Amino acid sequence: MYTLDIHKAERKKILKTVLVYLILSVLAVVVDNVYALFGHGVRSASMSLMFLYLLLGGALGYFLLWLIAPGVYLSKWYRLGYNLYNSGIAALTVGGFFKGILDIAGTESDYTRMFSILGWGMTAAGLVVLIVSVINCCSKSEQQRGKTI
């Protein structure tokens, strides 16, 4: 009984991550609108669309992970993939915000390219580790099903 409670709590952590990403997506839209208000109505596509990293990469990505492999958190590599992926999404979002500020100011910086490269790199690495975790999780559950039959 106790282990079932632990598994329920762990499964809820993935849904909590989805909820946090949804809240951050709304916050990104609010930040963009407030910044545009104080920027005399000038907008930047990079800043206006930064919420998509959080919504599609974060909320939708983890929701799909929860649907496909709800027990993925049992994999020993899950936490590494989780941290890499979240760091990549964070770098892409902050990079979009930074690029938006520079676009509105009418200037450029090499740091925007660095945010993109590191963000996409960490996101890709995290995604690879999460996919390996899903494969690991699914193969273990298949093995356990074979033992019980």
Secondary structure, DSSP 8 states (H G I E B T S, - for coil): -HHHHHHHHHHHHHHHHHHHHHHHHHHHHHHHHHHHHHTTT---HHHHTTHHIIIIIIIIHHHHHHHH-TTGGGSTTHHHHHHHHHHHHHHHHHHHHHHHHHHHHT---THHHHHHHHHHHHHHHHHHHHHHHHHHHHHHHHHHHHHH-
